């Protein structure tokens, strides 16, 4: 049994909340740079250049890439040989969010009551935390600030076996098409297929954490991803929805077994500021 | 398509020269408001009460900035998605609002209202928030401090880079742009 003080988790979450909001992962930056070379629309190229310049400004000024510094999505993988001491795990994560968002002057975007009062909680908590128990004696923390504009364009649909892969493709392309310029394209499209109603949505979000350019481990779904990316980029939506070739930087699919009667499909849309980072404690 | 230097408050004459696709550098005073502030403004109008700022010729920027650091005029401040304000916008245009700044397309109702009342919708580049902040030269909260990032702020901007999406002729840059680059399968 390895003892880990939850204060270490707080510190790691705090650091990740700051770094992920200022520094974009290299694979995302590289995908944006290469889309600039391929973009046919002059306005699209101008917008992509503004987006790339903004990364440099954010890094040099230590300012958030986007003012929407997101809901704090936290994936925890806790080794089953870890004994957490010093407090409750979720409290420690929320404390990290509270400290990071305060110290780095990140925007607090959470409202306590989602419909009636909608009063801002003032510290960007609570984080949205998903915890899995895994073999080992470490804790892996993945932190992803998720903006509201792209999240709003996401959807879960309970499809059936009869819909098949054709139905899945149509749904994904249609979802991106209906989103237009709203989710800040070029987007990353996370697709979750299988599991059950809520699990498909989580799969779609997990799919967004994969590095852009890393192939799908399943060659069949890798092909589907490539086909979907082409179809989506043929929509003409382009950077910011003002027309062009670059509507999506990548399509990532994750799947799980599901019930014989069901085929849940979820599409989680991520804006071009695809922010996420991880630490292993 | 042309490049235009524009200064607020906007009048009918300035607006009538703007065309969908124009690049604009906007200077002068503008006001920030998003979901929660719009709800409150519309309630005030419904109740016949005074508003926190004069809508005549005004430009509203849909933004909830990140909080400024000590000594910093404006932290990252890119546009939020505009459709969420669509249900409120026609009433504000009726009352004299001339321009809105955001990202993403507007409803047909808002577009019709801009044609009818003489209004224009500008797109700022979503996610380019650190760059946009450098065009903000002054900022102060003028109403609804309790809303935090959603408070109404008066900003003084200098050469804020924008694109005209919807003009008074009823054109739409989203529709035109997508039609130009769509590939039929």
Interface residues (C-beta under 8 A of the other chain):
Chain A: X40 X41 X43 X44 X47 X50 X51 X53 X54 X57 X58 X61 X63 X64 X65 X66 X67 X68 X69 X105 X106 X107 X108 X109 X118 X120 X122 X148 X149 X152 X180 X181 X182 X183 X184 X231 X234 X235 X236 X237 X238 X240 X241 X242 X243 X244 X245 X271 X272 X273
Chain B: X21 X36 X63 X64 X65 X66 X67 X68 X69 X72 X75 X76 X77 X78 X80 X81 X83 X103 X104 X105 X123 X125 X126 X127 X128 X129 X130 X131 X133 X134 X147 X148 X149 X150 X161 X163 X165 X173 X174 X176 X177 X178 X179 X180 X181 X182 X183 X185
